[in-house]
Amino acid sequence: MDEKLAFAPASELRTLIATKQVSPVELTELYFERIDRLDSKLNAYLTLTRDEAMESARAAEQAVVRGDELGPLHGLPISIKDLEMTKGIRTTGGSLAFKDRVPAEDSIVVERVRKAGAVVLGKTNTPEFGLLGETRNRLGDDCRNPWNVERTSGGSSGGAGAAVVSGLCSLATGSDGGGSVRIPASFCGVYGIKPTQGRVPRYSGTSAPIVANQTSQSGPMTRTVEDSALLLQVLAGHDSRDPSSLRDSPPDFMAAMDRDIKGLRIAWSLDYGYAAVDQEVAAVSSRAAQLFAELGCSVGEAPLSLDDPFDAFWTIFSTNAYASYGGLLESHADDLTDYARECIENGAGVTGAEYAGAVGHIDRLKAQFADLFDDYDLLLSPTMAVPAFPCGKNPSRIDGKDVHPFWGYLPFTFPINLIGHPAASVPCGFSGDGLPIGLHIVGRRGDEETVIAASAAFERAQPWNDLRPPVS
């Protein structure tokens, strides 16, 4: 019964709590028991908030007993990625430089999660400042993959992915600036969606420097599509503290779950015209894409051939990192990871002309995808070019081709951050050695509903929530 509860969809747990069949207290105690027993193998959490969580759980239980109006996440134990500021709770950002930081404010994401009634279990592991597609930092051991603890869980929301799939929380918040929700979702075998740029406001407190946010979006990571729709409904919506947040009212993501997808026009691309892809990943994701034809959609080859967009991404991404963290090059240089220092230093050297050129490249990229979505409703591809690799051993060759170890394994995710479209990773199968493989579903800008509808239809046809990793 305990395992059944730990892996039950959050939407079902919410009903059990509201009807007094399950207590938020016993549910919170269950997740802490599992964390105590299993997380030493995974390092999914950086900080636990046991006392605060139990206090919140008791208050949630009393609200149910009194018959109070309950929020959409009432009593649900949730994990928060450690890039989100949490008032009164240590927030490291995955950095040794901030190992003892305790913010005075919550980020918007945490504000909304708390207001919706969730119980915060703790802060999940992340690479330093979210600057890497795997989860390693100088605070401790790498975050490990529950399917094989020698493999990476991905990043930068690697702790969230590992915690969700191993049953160490009912829901998790992640964030995605170059794939950081979708990478661990694919590697760990969970569902994750990066919303449209601006759908979820990004604000981390008054002390943060004012920097343009061109790529990063918070988003849910869950065991089911419905749970992500539930959490996204809570997170989405304009906030004046983020001037770039979308002003229109969020769609009804929960209603999209039941939308008929027959007749959707779907484009399939194995490589976006430039990527190297592992043969097993190619085979599994190709079969998954063709399942949509059986569901009544038309599936055709995407007329998409990108010039390598990484230089443009790296120019924008590293310059923004320098704007946010450049002062650490002097004050905490010895505390920084090698990859954080490289990223920030690269941003320090970007010229105005180089930045303008990158913005121009992105405009061209947006136009290419706009042309594609004139003719198609969705774009499918593999989420990742490879299954999860050994911790710290990024692939330099994929399918016999040389690739850059920093980004060669994630060629499908970061271009979608540059254009701002919504995209999800759906678990679609396994490699021969038992590692999850994800299918990438990209929608039109602003159209999370169709991404969710397609994801839900795929889940009904090929469910995954009953699959358990060895560490669970």
C-alpha positions in Angstrom: 0.0 0.0 0.0 2.8 2.4 0.8 4.4 1.9 -2.6 1.0 2.3 -4.3 0.5 5.6 -2.6 4.0 6.8 -3.3 3.6 6.3 -7.0 -0.1 7.2 -7.3 -0.7 10.2 -9.6 -0.9 13.4 -7.8 -4.4 14.0 -9.2 -5.6 10.8 -7.5 -3.8 11.7 -4.2 -5.6 15.1 -4.3 -8.9 13.3 -4.4 -8.0 10.9 -1.6 -6.9 13.8 0.6 -10.1 15.8 -0.1 -12.3 12.8 0.7 -10.4 12.0 3.9 -9.1 8.6 2.6 -5.5 9.7 3.0 -4.0 12.2 5.4 -1.4 14.8 4.2 0.5 13.9 7.3 0.9 10.2 6.5 1.6 11.0 2.9 4.4 13.4 3.8 5.8 11.0 6.3 5.8 8.3 3.6 7.8 10.4 1.2 10.4 11.3 3.9 10.7 7.6 4.9 11.4 6.8 1.2 13.9 9.8 0.9 15.7 8.6 4.1 15.9 5.0 2.7 16.7 5.7 -1.0 18.2 9.1 -1.6 21.7 8.2 -0.3 21.9 6.2 -3.6 20.7 9.1 -5.8 21.6 12.5 -4.2 18.3 13.9 -5.6 17.9 16.4 -2.7 20.3 19.1 -1.6 18.1 20.3 1.3 15.2 18.7 3.2 12.6 20.8 5.0 11.2 18.2 7.3 10.0 20.3 10.2 8.3 22.9 7.9 6.8 20.1 5.7 5.3 18.3 8.7 3.8 21.6 10.0 2.3 22.3 6.6 1.0 18.8 6.4 -0.7 19.0 9.7 -2.3 22.4 8.7 -3.5 20.8 5.5 -5.1 17.9 7.4 -6.9 20.3 9.7 -8.2 22.3 6.8 -9.7 19.1 5.3 -11.3 18.2 8.7 -12.8 21.7 9.0 -14.2 21.5 5.5 -12.3 24.5 4.2 -12.1 25.3 0.5 -9.0 23.4 -0.7 -6.4 24.6 -3.2 -5.6 22.6 -6.4 -2.4 21.1 -4.8 -3.8 20.8 -1.3 -1.7 18.5 0.9 0.4 17.2 -2.0 4.2 16.8 -1.2 6.3 18.5 -3.8 10.0 19.1 -4.4 11.4 22.5 -5.5 14.4 22.8 -7.8 17.2 24.5 -5.9 17.4 27.3 -8.5 14.0 28.6 -7.1 14.4 31.0 -4.1 12.6 29.8 -1.0 12.0 32.1 1.9 13.7 30.9 5.0 15.0 27.7 3.3 18.6 27.3 2.1 18.9 28.0 -1.7 22.3 27.1 -3.1 21.7 27.4 -6.8 23.9 24.3 -7.0 26.9 26.5 -6.0 29.5 26.3 -3.3 29.5 30.1 -3.3 25.9 30.1 -2.0 26.0 27.0 0.1 24.7 28.9 3.2 22.3 31.3 1.4 18.8 31.6 3.0 16.6 34.0 0.9 14.2 36.5 2.4 11.7 36.0 -0.5 10.1 33.2 -2.4 10.3 33.1 -6.2 6.9 33.4 -8.0 6.9 29.6 -8.6 7.3 28.9 -4.9 4.7 31.5 -4.0 2.2 29.9 -6.3 2.9 26.3 -5.2 2.5 27.3 -1.5 -0.7 29.2 -2.2 -2.1 26.2 -4.0 -1.7 24.2 -0.8 1.3 22.0 -1.6 3.7 20.7 1.1 7.3 21.5 0.3 9.6 18.5 1.0 12.9 20.1 0.1 15.1 21.4 -2.7 16.3 19.2 -5.5 19.8 18.9 -6.9 21.0 21.0 -9.8 24.3 21.9 -11.5 25.7 25.2 -10.6 23.3 28.0 -11.7 21.6 25.4 -14.0 24.5 25.8 -16.6 24.9 22.1 -17.5 22.8 19.3 -19.0 23.8 16.9 -16.2 23.6 17.3 -12.5 27.0 17.7 -10.9 28.4 20.4 -8.7 30.9 21.0 -5.8 28.3 20.5 -3.1 28.5 16.7 -3.1 28.2 13.6 -5.3 26.6 13.7 -8.7 22.8 13.1 -8.9 22.4 9.5 -10.0 19.9 7.9 -12.4 17.5 5.6 -10.6 17.5 3.2 -13.6 21.3 2.8 -13.3 23.2 4.7 -10.6 26.4 4.8 -12.7 24.5 7.0 -15.2 23.6 10.6 -15.1 20.0 11.8 -14.3 20.5 14.7 -16.8 20.2 18.3 -15.9 19.7 20.9 -14.9 16.6 19.6 -13.2 18.3 16.2 -12.6 17.3 16.0 -8.9 13.7 16.6 -9.8 13.7 13.9 -12.5 15.4 11.4 -10.1 13.0 12.2 -7.3 9.9 11.9 -9.4 10.7 8.6 -11.0 11.9 6.9 -7.8 8.8 8.0 -5.8 10.5 10.6 -3.6 7.8 13.2 -4.2 4.4 13.4 -5.8 5.2 16.4 -8.0 8.4 18.4 -8.9 9.2 21.8 -10.2 11.9 22.1 -12.8 13.2 24.9 -15.1 14.4 24.8 -18.6 16.8 27.2 -20.2 18.3 24.9 -22.8 16.5 21.6 -22.2 16.7 21.4 -18.4 13.2 19.9 -17.9 13.2 17.7 -21.0 16.8 16.3 -20.6 16.2 14.7 -17.2 12.6 13.8 -18.2 14.0 11.7 -21.1 16.9 10.2 -19.1 14.8 9.4 -16.1 11.6 8.3 -17.9 9.1 10.9 -16.6 7.0 13.5 -18.2 8.2 17.1 -18.4 6.9 20.1 -20.3 8.7 23.4 -21.0 5.9 26.0 -21.5 5.9 28.8 -24.0 8.4 31.5 -23.1 6.7 33.8 -20.7 3.9 31.5 -19.7 5.3 31.0 -16.2 6.8 34.3 -14.8 10.4 34.2 -13.7 11.2 36.4 -10.7 13.5 35.3 -7.9 13.5 38.3 -5.6 14.3 42.0 -5.3 18.1 41.3 -4.8 18.5 39.7 -8.3 20.1 41.7 -11.1 17.8 42.8 -13.9 18.6 40.6 -16.8 16.6 39.8 -19.9 15.2 36.2 -19.8 15.3 34.9 -23.4 15.3 31.2 -22.8 14.4 30.0 -19.3 11.0 28.7 -18.3 9.9 26.9 -15.1 7.8 23.8 -15.8 6.4 20.7 -14.2 8.0 17.2 -14.0 5.6 14.4 -13.1 4.8 10.8 -13.5 1.7 11.5 -15.6 0.6 14.1 -18.2 -2.4 15.0 -16.1 -0.2 15.8 -13.1 1.9 18.2 -15.2 -1.3 19.9 -16.5 -2.5 20.3 -12.9 0.8 21.9 -11.8 1.2 24.0 -14.9 -2.3 25.5 -14.3 -1.0 26.6 -10.9 2.3 28.0 -12.2 1.0 29.9 -15.3 -0.2 33.4 -15.5 1.0 37.0 -15.7 2.9 38.7 -12.9 4.0 42.3 -13.1 7.3 41.5 -11.4 8.3 39.8 -14.7 7.7 42.3 -17.5 8.3 39.6 -20.1 5.5 37.3 -18.7 2.6 36.7 -21.0 -0.4 38.9 -20.3 -3.2 36.7 -21.8 -5.0 34.3 -19.5 -3.5 30.8 -19.5 -5.5 28.1 -21.4 -7.3 25.3 -19.6 -4.5 22.8 -19.5 -6.6 20.2 -17.7 -9.4 20.3 -20.4 -6.7 19.7 -23.1 -6.2 16.3 -21.6 -9.4 15.0 -23.2 -9.1 16.8 -26.5 -9.5 14.6 -29.7 -6.2 14.6 -31.6 -7.6 12.9 -34.8 -6.6 14.8 -37.8 -3.6 16.6 -36.4 -0.8 17.2 -38.9 2.4 16.0 -37.4 5.9 16.5 -38.7 8.6 14.0 -37.7 12.4 14.8 -37.8 15.0 12.3 -36.8 17.8 14.9 -36.7 16.6 18.5 -37.4 18.8 18.3 -40.4 22.1 18.5 -38.5 22.2 16.2 -35.4 23.9 12.9 -34.8 21.6 10.4 -33.1 22.2 7.0 -31.5 20.7 4.2 -33.5 18.7 2.8 -30.6 17.2 6.2 -29.8 16.4 6.6 -33.5 14.6 3.3 -33.7 12.6 3.7 -30.5 11.5 7.3 -31.1 10.7 6.6 -34.8 8.3 3.8 -33.7 6.8 6.1 -31.1 6.2 8.8 -33.7 4.4 6.4 -36.0 2.0 5.5 -33.2 0.3 8.9 -33.8 -0.7 7.6 -37.3 -2.6 4.8 -35.5 -4.2 7.5 -33.3 -5.7 9.2 -36.4 -3.0 11.8 -37.1 -1.2 12.4 -40.4 2.6 11.9 -39.9 5.1 13.1 -42.4 8.8 13.9 -42.7 9.6 17.4 -41.5 11.1 19.7 -44.2 13.5 21.0 -41.5 17.3 21.5 -42.0 18.9 23.7 -39.4 22.3 25.3 -39.5 24.0 24.4 -36.2 22.4 26.9 -33.8 24.7 26.3 -30.8 27.0 29.3 -31.3 24.0 31.7 -31.2 22.6 29.9 -28.2 26.0 29.9 -26.4 26.5 33.7 -27.1 23.1 34.6 -25.6 23.2 32.0 -22.8 26.7 32.8 -21.6 26.3 36.6 -21.8 23.2 36.3 -19.6 25.1 34.1 -17.2 27.8 36.8 -17.0 25.3 39.5 -16.4 23.9 37.4 -13.5 27.0 35.9 -11.9 30.0 37.8 -13.3 30.9 39.3 -9.9 31.7 35.8 -8.7 34.7 35.6 -11.0 36.4 38.0 -8.5 34.7 37.2 -5.2 34.3 33.4 -5.4 36.5 32.3 -8.3 37.9 29.3 -6.4 34.4 28.1 -5.5 33.1 27.9 -9.0 32.9 24.7 -11.1 34.9 24.4 -14.2 31.8 24.6 -16.4 30.3 27.6 -14.6 33.6 29.5 -14.9 33.9 28.7 -18.6 30.4 29.8 -19.3 30.6 33.1 -17.3 34.1 33.9 -18.8 32.8 33.3 -22.3 29.9 35.7 -21.6 32.4 38.3 -20.4 34.1 38.3 -23.7 31.1 38.6 -26.0 31.0 41.8 -28.0 27.9 43.8 -28.9 28.3 42.8 -32.6 28.5 39.2 -31.7 25.4 39.5 -29.5 23.5 41.2 -32.3 24.6 38.5 -34.7 23.3 35.8 -32.4 19.9 37.6 -32.1 19.8 37.8 -35.9 20.5 34.0 -36.1 17.6 33.4 -33.7 15.3 35.5 -35.8 16.1 33.3 -38.7 15.6 30.2 -36.6 12.1 31.5 -35.5 11.2 32.0 -39.2 12.2 28.5 -40.1 10.0 27.0 -37.4 7.1 29.5 -38.3 7.3 28.2 -41.9 7.1 24.6 -40.5 4.1 25.3 -38.3 2.2 26.9 -41.2 1.8 23.4 -42.5 1.9 21.2 -39.3 0.4 21.3 -35.8 3.2 19.5 -34.0 6.9 18.6 -34.5 8.2 15.3 -33.2 11.8 14.2 -32.7 13.9 12.3 -30.2 14.2 14.3 -27.0 17.9 13.4 -26.6 20.4 12.0 -29.0 21.5 9.3 -26.6 20.2 7.5 -23.5 21.7 8.5 -20.2 25.5 8.2 -20.2 27.9 7.5 -17.3 28.2 10.3 -14.9 30.8 12.9 -16.0 31.5 11.1 -19.3 29.7 13.1 -21.9 29.7 11.4 -25.3 32.2 12.8 -27.9 31.0 10.5 -30.7 27.4 9.6 -31.5 26.5 7.1 -34.3 30.1 7.2 -35.5 30.2 11.0 -35.8 32.3 13.4 -33.7 30.1 15.7 -31.5 30.9 18.4 -28.9 30.8 16.8 -25.4 29.0 19.9 -24.0 26.0 19.9 -26.3 26.2 17.1 -28.8 23.8 14.9 -26.8 21.1 17.6 -26.6 20.7 18.9 -30.1 16.9 19.0 -30.1 16.2 20.9 -26.9 18.1 24.2 -26.9 16.8 25.4 -30.3 13.3 25.3 -28.9 14.3 27.5 -26.0 15.7 30.0 -28.6 12.3 30.2 -30.4 10.2 30.2 -27.3 7.8 27.4 -28.3 6.3 24.9 -25.8 7.8 21.4 -25.9 7.4 18.2 -23.8 9.3 14.9 -23.4 7.2 11.8 -23.3 8.6 8.4 -22.1 8.4 6.2 -25.2 10.6 3.2 -24.6 13.9 1.8 -23.4 17.4 1.1 -24.7 18.7 -2.4 -24.8 20.4 -1.9 -21.4 17.2 -0.7 -19.7 17.6 3.1 -19.9 14.6 5.3 -20.8 14.2 7.1 -24.1 12.0 10.2 -24.7 9.9 11.5 -27.5 10.1 15.3 -28.0 6.8 17.0 -28.8 7.0 20.6 -29.9 4.0 22.9 -30.5 3.3 26.3 -31.9 4.1 29.3 -29.7 1.4 29.6 -27.1 -0.2 26.2 -27.9 0.6 24.1 -24.8 -2.9 22.6 -25.2 -2.1 20.7 -28.3 1.2 19.4 -26.8 -0.7 18.2 -23.7 -3.5 16.7 -25.8 -1.0 14.7 -27.9 1.0 13.7 -24.8 -2.1 12.4 -23.1 -3.2 10.5 -26.1 0.2 8.9 -26.4 0.1 8.0 -22.7 -3.2 6.3 -23.0 -2.0 4.3 -25.9 1.4 3.4 -24.3 1.2 4.1 -20.5 4.4 4.2 -18.5 3.5 5.0 -14.9 3.5 1.4 -13.8 7.3 1.1 -14.7 9.6 1.2 -11.7 13.4 1.8 -11.7 15.7 -0.4 -9.6 16.1 2.4 -7.1 12.5 2.9 -6.0 
